[in-house]
């Protein structure tokens, strides 16, 4: 089990976009404890496969930034920070008017 993000688009001509997130070990050992400590809403739900409304993307991105900031103090989290940075870059590049839904799980 791992955490990944699947972005579906309104256009049927456009293939869904897959973004890798975290391994099960990273999620349970690092992401989840930090998210719970920060009181985040979305990150603790990732294992259940939530569908994120496009209008909630800014809030989701804010949570990823908070998670990143919380993990940035430890050099051992360098690879995890790269994953989070990649997710944020992918989200920032999206034209949300073209997105139909975002599934995380």
C-alpha positions as CSV (number, residue, x, y, z in Angstrom):
1,X,0.0,0.0,0.0
2,X,1.2,3.5,-0.8
3,X,-0.3,6.9,-1.2
4,X,-0.8,8.2,-4.7
5,X,-2.8,10.9,-6.3
6,X,-5.0,10.3,-9.4
7,X,-6.2,13.4,-11.3
8,X,-9.1,12.9,-13.7
9,X,-9.9,15.5,-16.3
10,X,-13.2,16.7,-17.8
11,X,-12.0,15.9,-21.3
12,X,-12.4,12.2,-22.2
13,X,-9.5,12.6,-24.6
14,X,-7.1,13.3,-21.7
15,X,-5.7,10.4,-19.8
16,X,-5.8,10.5,-16.0
17,X,-2.6,11.8,-14.4
18,X,-0.9,9.8,-11.7
19,X,1.3,11.4,-9.0
20,X,3.2,9.2,-6.6
21,X,3.0,10.3,-3.0
22,X,4.5,8.1,-0.2
23,X,5.2,4.5,0.6
24,X,3.2,2.9,3.3
25,X,6.1,3.2,5.7
26,X,6.6,6.9,4.9
27,X,2.9,7.6,5.3
28,X,2.4,5.7,8.6
29,X,5.8,6.5,10.1
30,X,6.2,10.2,9.1
31,X,3.3,11.8,7.2
32,X,0.5,10.6,9.5
33,X,2.0,11.4,12.9
34,X,3.0,14.9,11.6
35,X,-0.4,15.5,10.1
36,X,-2.2,14.4,13.3
37,X,0.1,16.7,15.4
38,X,-0.7,19.6,13.1
39,X,-4.4,18.9,13.1
40,X,-4.6,18.5,9.3
41,X,-7.9,17.5,7.8
42,X,-7.0,15.8,4.5
43,X,-3.7,14.0,5.0
44,X,-5.0,11.6,7.7
45,X,-7.8,10.5,5.3
46,X,-5.4,9.5,2.4
47,X,-5.4,5.8,3.3
48,X,-9.2,5.8,2.9
49,X,-9.1,7.1,-0.7
50,X,-10.9,10.4,-0.4
51,X,-12.2,12.2,-3.5
52,X,-11.1,15.8,-3.2
53,X,-13.3,18.4,-4.8
54,X,-11.4,20.7,-7.2
55,X,-12.5,23.6,-5.1
56,X,-10.7,22.1,-2.1
57,X,-7.3,21.9,-4.0
58,X,-6.0,25.2,-2.4
59,X,-6.8,23.8,1.1
60,X,-5.1,20.5,0.2
61,X,-2.0,22.3,-1.1
62,X,-1.9,24.3,2.1
63,X,-1.9,21.1,4.1
64,X,1.0,19.7,2.0
65,X,2.9,23.0,2.6
66,X,2.3,22.7,6.4
67,X,3.4,19.0,6.3
68,X,6.5,20.0,4.4
69,X,7.4,22.8,6.8
70,X,6.9,20.4,9.8
71,X,9.3,17.8,8.3
72,X,11.9,20.2,7.0
73,X,13.9,20.3,10.2
74,X,15.2,16.8,9.9
75,X,17.8,15.9,7.3
76,X,16.6,12.3,7.3
77,X,13.4,13.6,5.6
78,X,15.1,14.8,2.5
79,X,13.5,12.2,0.2
80,X,10.1,12.8,1.7
81,X,10.5,16.6,1.2
82,X,11.3,15.9,-2.5
83,X,8.1,13.9,-2.8
84,X,6.0,16.7,-1.3
85,X,7.8,19.3,-3.4
86,X,7.0,17.2,-6.5
87,X,3.3,16.9,-5.5
88,X,3.1,20.7,-5.0
89,X,4.7,21.4,-8.3
90,X,2.3,19.0,-10.1
91,X,-0.7,20.7,-8.4
92,X,0.6,24.2,-9.2
93,X,0.8,23.3,-12.9
94,X,-2.8,22.1,-13.1
95,X,-5.5,24.2,-14.8
96,X,-8.2,23.4,-12.3
97,X,-10.9,24.3,-14.9
98,X,-9.9,21.1,-16.7
99,X,-9.9,18.8,-13.6
100,X,-13.0,16.8,-12.9
101,X,-11.8,15.1,-9.6
102,X,-8.8,14.3,-7.5
103,X,-8.6,10.9,-5.8
104,X,-6.0,10.2,-3.2
105,X,-5.2,6.8,-1.8
